[in-house]
Amino acid sequence: MNTMTQESASAVTAQNTLTRQDRCDTGECPAQAWVLVKFLSGELLFCSHHFDKFEAALIKDAYEVIDERHRINEKSESSA
């Protein structure tokens, strides 16, 4: 039984889990992943565009969504 609400599925975590090396798992998309979706059977990474596109379907089966899209426009420490 999935007891997660849409609000909790889209909650932003306090820690930065994803790195610049993480890429979207949708196939041919080379974009940086900003969202990690965890299922009982495994995990998938998504760029912002593809998470937006599939969010409604993903959160139905996910038990956790780590959304770091708030970091998209942050400057990295190496670029400061």
C-alpha positions, -999 to 999 in steps of 0.1 A, spaced: 0 0 0 14 34 -10 9 58 19 29 87 5 11 118 -5 20 139 -35 33 167 -12 57 143 6 68 128 -27 79 162 -40 95 173 -7 130 188 -10 156 171 11 181 191 32 211 172 20 227 172 -14 225 136 -26 231 141 -63 264 151 -80 274 166 -113 282 131 -125 246 118 -121 227 117 -154 191 113 -164 181 76 -167 155 81 -195 177 67 -222 193 91 -246 191 122 -223 226 134 -213 213 161 -189 224 163 -153 200 145 -129 183 167 -103 157 142 -90 163 107 -75 132 86 -74 133 55 -51 111 24 -56 111 -9 -38 127 -24 -69 154 2 -74 162 38 -81 159 61 -112 175 95 -118 158 123 -138 167 157 -152 142 184 -143 124 182 -177 118 145 -176 108 145 -140 82 172 -147 70 151 -177 66 119 -157 60 131 -121 24 120 -117 31 85 -128 64 82 -108 51 93 -75 23 67 -76 49 39 -70 78 57 -54 84 55 -17 108 85 -17 116 114 -40 148 134 -35 142 166 -54 173 189 -57 160 211 -85 163 241 -62 201 238 -68 200 242 -106 211 278 -106 235 276 -77 272 282 -85 295 254 -77 324 261 -52 349 255 -80 334 283 -101 335 309 -73 
